[in-house]
Amino acid sequence: MDSRSELIFENGLPKERSFTDAEILAMEDRLATSYETPEPPSDPLTSEPSSGDIFQPPSDGNLPRVKSDSVDLVYKRQAVAYWKSGAKKRLSFSNVHHRFKKLKSMGMLEHWARQISPDSRSEKLRMIFQKTLEQYDKVNCID
């Protein structure tokens, strides 16, 4: 009976272990069944995607809706500044909406005003970023 050995570790130290022919055959059978040749690719439109596939959007063009804030900061600042530009009081929503079509409601306008106020977290982070960028540019200025 031919026995083969393999180096294994026990308590962090190498130790030699012997295998019987039956154990070796069983391991070879398990390896052979786990590494069978893959099936040819099927039609991608009718098959279910596997976990390794790259995402492909649906062919009908209907993508899932993702909530996004598509309005840039400059647009928000302009809308809020225009809203607050009234001589005695703030302008009406309909007046502001006529000029800024992305604005959907008075609540949205008030939300934008809170976002761009100097006390808001996002504005503070923006100012910190700008100061850090200025300091970085000063230090790394190549003349």
N, C-alpha and C positions, 0 to 999 in steps of 0.2 A: 504494500500500500504506500503510495507516494503522498507525502505530506508537504505542504507549502507553508511558508511562514510570512507574517506581516508584522511590521513594527507598529506597536500601539503604545499609548501613554497611560501610565498608572501613577497617580499622585505627582504628575509633572515630570516623571522620569520615564524614559523609553523602556519598553518591555516587549519581548518577542512572544508572539502567540502563534500556535500552530493550528491549521485548519485541516479537517478531513476532506477527502475527495467528495463526499456527499454534500458537505457544507459549501464547497467551492462550486459544485454544479448548481446548487440551489441559488447561490448568489449570481451566477452567470444567467440563470433563467430569469431571475428578477430583473437584472439589467437589460436582458434582451427584450422583455415585455415592456419595460418602461421607455426604451429608446426605439420603438418601432418606427418605421418610415411614416412621415406625416401624410395625411390625405391630400390630394390635389386641391387647390383653392376652389371654392364654389363661387357662385354668382354673388357678388357683394350686395346686390339690391335685395336678394331674397334671404340671405343668411343672417344669422344673429352675429353681432360683433363680439369678438373675444376681448379679454382684458388687455391684450397687447396691441390691439389695433389702434390706429390713429383716428381721432374723431373726424368724422365726415358729417357735414350738416345734412339735414333731410333734403331729399331731392325736390320736394314740393316747395321749397323756399320758405317754409314756416319755421323760423327759428324761435326758440323759447325766449320770452320777453325777459329782459334783464333791466332792473331799475338802475338808471344811471343819471347822473347829474350832468346833462349835456350843455348846460349854460356855463360859460366861462366867467371868471371873476371880474373881468373888465366890464362885461355886459351887466352883471349884477350891480357893480358900483355905479355905472351910468344910470341905471334904472332908479336906484335908491336916491342918488343925487338929484335926479330930475323930480322925483316924488317929493323930496324935501325942499325944492327950490321955490315953492310958493312964498309970496311976500308976507302974508299974515298967517297962513296955515298950510298944511301939506295939500298937495294937489289930489284930486279925486282919482279913484282907481281907473275909471273909464278913460280919463285923460292920459294917465300913464300907460295904460294898456294899448291905447291907440298908437303910441310911439314905440312901445316895447312889446312885440307880439308874442314872445316866449313866456310872458307873464300870464299865469292862468287865474290867479285869485288874489284877493287882498292879503290872505294869510301867507301866500308865497312871497309877496312883496315884504311883509313884516319879517318873515323868516330870512330873507336875503339881507335885510337891514341888520338883524342880529348876527348873521354870519360875518358881515364885513365890519362890524363895530370893532374898535380897537380893544375892547374888553373880551371879545370872543376867543376861545381857545385856538381856533384855526388861524385867526389873524395874528395871535401871539406867536404861534409856530411859524407862520409865514415871515414875520419880522425877524425871528431868531435865525431862520434859514438865510434871509437876505444879509444879515450882519455877518454870519459865519462865512457866507460866500464872498463877501467883500474882504474879510480878513484873509481868507484863503488866497484870493487873487492878489492881495498886497504881498503876501509872503512868497508866492510862487511867480511873481512878476519877473519876466526875463527881459533884460534890457540889452 
